[in-house]
Amino acid sequence: MTLSIANVTFDCENAGALAGFWAELLELPVDEEASEFFATVGRASGRSPVLMFIQVPDKTPGKNVVHLDLHAPQWREQVERAVALGAKHIADFDEYGQQWATLADPEGNLFDIGAA
């Protein structure tokens, strides 16, 4: 199975407000259940990739605030494959009804691989 881009994720101070900006710019609605903590644009309308906004406590230097979210049915196998190619496995997460792993590419750029 190949990987595909699921989301373009924005770490931000207010997820709902930033999603509102991008929704207006792209002339799309903010998806239901948006909050200051988590919001998406494009999921309900079937657009791909979905824009996802997640509140973070601070945007620390060195952490990219926009990153790729990749997904696959066998996502754990893809995490292992990425590590074999030179990625570093940072952490696993199970939040917002999603499961994913955060990794860093060989130059330290973060990306996620999650369940499709």
Stockholm file with secondary structure:
# STOCKHOLM 1.0

chainA/1-116         MTLSIANVTFDCENAGALAGFWAELLELPVDEEASEFFATVGRASGRSPVLMFIQVPDKTPGKNVVHLDLHAPQWREQVERAVALGAKHIADFDEYGQQWATLADPEGNLFDIGAA
#=GR chainA/1-116 SS CCCEEEEEEEEESCHHHHHHHHHHHHTCCBCTTCCSSEEEESTTTTCSSEEEEEECSCCCTTSCSEEEEEEETTHHHHHHHHHHTTCEEEEEEEETTEEEEEEECTTSCEEEEEEC
#=GC SS_cons         CCCEEEEEEEEESCHHHHHHHHHHHHTCCBCTTCCSSEEEESTTTTCSSEEEEEECSCCCTTSCSEEEEEEETTHHHHHHHHHHTTCEEEEEEEETTEEEEEEECTTSCEEEEEEC
//
